[in-house]
Amino acid sequence: MTQPGVLLYFEDEAPAALRLAEASGLEPQQVHRHRFPDGEMQLTLPARLPPRVVLLRSLHQPHDKLTELLLAAPTARQLGAVHLSLVAPYLAYMRQDKAFAPGQAVSQRIVGAWLATLFDAVITVDPHLHRVTTLAEAVPAQQAITLSAAPLLGNWIAKHRPGAFLLGPDSESAQWISQAATAHGLPHAVCSKERLGDRAVRITLPACDLRGQAVVLLDDVASSGHTLATAAALALAAGAASVDVAVTHALLAGDALQCIHQAGVGEFWSTDSVTHPSNVVTLAALLAQALSWEAAAG
């Protein structure tokens, strides 16, 4: 369904933006950035905007990007936007939904509430939510839409590893494992995990026979890589014939990918929510469908 309106994007996300524009029927318009010597940022948007505007910004490495949203959203409204939507395939600061020690900022509530003041709708993919069940609890915008890439990753896995055993590295991955496995009748199970620190975890394999299995670890995020590396090493030690990894968001900080491969992982696959050489699944059609729903509901 063709949606009248403009899709605003930044130069570093041009390929993903042009795919989304083609899938949604939105007119792509670049937001231009200039950084002053003192580090401050200047944005230039199109001089005139239609009532419906969508801003694409995936929020990995978020700090400059949050400033971009702070500047771009009010400017878009001044230039004619009446209904303003944020498409953030990766949505930052969703992990911390409570204070674990006195004085800690609960970033999910703060960032989510702030985004809701800037945008009428927020659309994201596989947000990293723990103790809240819906995106609307974290981002109380008029419309808060959560999509999942698990079925798309499941399709990729079924094509490239027919009959694979899907393994979730922790209990939080159960939702994605179930979605991906059900569509193709794949065997699946989920590990249990105890986090000991940012780069240290203790994982226990589920009670299942992995001997001779082509195992694919499926999760929402690969960040430090230690959870996936630990789970992969355990699966191989339990007799798995091979271990590959599929994730929605390839954040891959520092030497994360090297760490994952050193644990014995063969292929590493991801969606284009975060631009990375491992991208094999594009989200444009999924995001365009959500924009269609959002426009109809609005």
N, C-alpha and C positions, 0 to 999 in steps of 0.2 A: 504493500500500500504506500503510495507516494505521500509524503508529509510536507506541506508547504512550510517554509521557514529556512533558517540559516543554521549551519553547523559551524561553530567557532572552534578553532584548534590552534595548537602551537607547532612550530616548525619541526620539533623533534618527534612529534607524533603524526607527521603528515601521511605516511603510508596507511596507518590504521584509520585515520580520519577520512581519507579518500575512499577506503573500502566501506566505511560506515555511511558516508554520503551517498555512494552509489546504491547501497542496499536500502537506505531509508528515503531517498528522494530529496534530502536536504541539500541546500546549496553550501558547499564548503567555502569558508572565509577564514583566512589566517589572522591570528592575533600576533602582532609584531612586538618584539621585546627589545629594549635597550637598557644596558646596565651602565650606570654612571661610575666614575672612578671610585667613589666612596661606597659602592656596593648597592646603592638604591636602584630600584627598577622602574622603568617607564614602559607602559603598555600602550599600544595604539590599536584600537578596534576599527572595523569599518565605520565610516562616518554616519551611516544610517542603517538601522536594523528593523526587520519586520516584527510584528507582535510575538511570533513564536521563535524562540532562540534556544538552541541546544549547545552547551559547552562540553567538549570532550577533554578530560584531563585525568589520566591515570595517576594515582597519588603515591607511587613508590618514590623513595627519596623525597619526602613530602615538603620540606620546609620552604624552599623557594616557591613550590607549587601552591601552597596554602596562601602565600602572599599574592600570587597571581590571581587566585580566586577572590581574595579580599579586594583587589583592584578591578578585576574584570567584571564581576557581577553587578555592582552598582553602576558602572559605566555603561554596561549593556542596557540597563533599564533607562538610563538617561538618554540613550540613543534610540529608544523605541521599543525595546523588549517589554512585553506585558507578561508573557508566560516564559519563565526561564528554567531550563532543566540542566542538571549536571549529570553527565555520563562519566562515571569514575569506575572503569573496569576493576581496578584495584583501589580499595578504600582504606586509607591509612588510619591509624590510631583507634582501631576497633578492638584491640586485644584487651586493654585494661578497662574493665567495667566495674572495678571496685578498688578501694584503697587497701593494699596489703600491709601497709605500715603507716603509722601516724604521719600526717603531712603530705602524703602522696596525692598528686593530682589525678583525678579519674578522667583520663584523656578521652575516653569514648563519649562520655556525657558532654564534655566541654566542646569537643570538635563537632560532634553530631548536632548539638543544639545550635552551634554557630552556622554550620552548613544549612540548617533549616531556616535560618534568617535570611540567607542569601538566595536560596533556590526554592522554586515551587515544587520541584520534583528532583529526586536523587535516584539514580539507577546504578546498581553495582552488581558484581559477579562474585559469588562465593565469599561473602564477607567473613572475617575471622571472629565470629561471635561465640561467646562462652555461656555466660549465665543469663543472657537475654535470648528470647526465642524468635523475635522478629526485628527486622531492620528499623521499623518505625519506632521501636523502643529506644534505639540508639540515635536515630536521625528523625526527629519528629516533624518532617516536612509534610506538606499537603499530600504528596505521594512519595512513598519510599518503596522502591521496587528491587527485590532481590532475584537474581537469576543464578542458575547453576550451569557450569561447564561440564559437570560430571557425565551427562549423557553423550556429549560430543567427544569427550576423552574416551568414554566407553566404546564409542563407534570406532575410534582410531585404534584402540587396543584390540578390539575384536577382529579388525582387518589385518593388523600387523603381528598379533600374537593370538591366533585362534585358540580357544580353549584355555586361555591364561587363567591362573589363579590370582584373583585380586586380593591384595593384602593392605589393610589400613594400618598405619603406624601407631595410631592411638585412637581412643574412643571418640574423639571429635571428628575423625574421618569416616565414622560409620555411615553418616548420611550420604556422603559422596560415593562410598563403596557400594551401598545398597542401590543407589540410582544407576550407577554404571553397570553393575552386575546383573540387575534384574532384566534390563532390556535385551541382554544377550545370553541369559541363562548361565552365566559364568560362576564357578565356585568362588567363595569369598569368605573372609574372616577378618577380624580386627585385633590388633595387639593392645596391650595395656601399657601405659607409660607413666613414669614418675619423673618430673622435671627437677633436676638438681641445681640447675643454673642456666645461664644464657646458652652455654655450649656444652652442657652435660645432661644426659638423660639416662634413665634406666628403663629398658623395654623388656617386656615378657611376651613371647609368642603365644598365640592362642593354641588350644588343643586341636591341632589338625595335622594331617600328614602332608608335608611339603616335598617329600622325596620324589625327584624326577619332574617336578612341576616347573613350568615357565611362570614365574611369579612376577606380577607387576604391582609395585607399591603405588598407591593412588592417594593424593592428598591435595589440600587447597593451596598450601604455601610451601615453597622451599626457600628458607632464609639462611640460617647458618649451615644447614645441611646435615647437622649431627643426628637429628631424629631419623632421617631417611637412611643415613649411612649405618647407624646402629641396627636398624631393622633389617637392612639388606644383608649385613654381615651375619646376623642371626639366622635369616632365611637360608642363606648359603650353607651355613654350618649345619642346618637341619636337613640338608640334602636337596635343596632346590637346584634344578638344572641351570637356571639363569634367573637374574633379577634385573628388571628394568623399572624405570620410574616415570610416572605421569603426574603433573601438577597443573593447577590452574595458573598460579602466580609464581613465576620464576624470579624471585627477588635476588637470591644467590649472592649474598654478601661475601666479599673477600674471596677466600679459597674454597667456598662452599661446593662448587661443582667438582673441583679436584678431590675434595674429601669424599664426595658421593661416589665418584668413579673408583677411588682407591679402595673403597669398601667392597668392590666387586660388581658394581652396577654397570650394565651394558649401555642401553639407550636411555637418554633422558629427554622426555617430551614435555612440552608446555603449550599453553594457549598464548595468543598475542595480547593478553591483558597487560603484560609488561614486555616491551620489545627485547628479544634475546635470540641468539642463533638457534636455540632449541625450539622455537615456536613452530608447531606443526598444525595447530588448530586455530582457525580464525573465528572471532566472536562477532563479526559484523552482522550476520543475519540474525543472530540471537538478540543483539542490542537493538537492531532495527525493529524487530518484532515488539520488543518492550516499548520502544518509542511510539509504535502504532497503538498499543494498548493505552499508553499514557495519554496520547492525544485524544483518543476516543473517550476516555474517562474524564478528561479535563474539559 
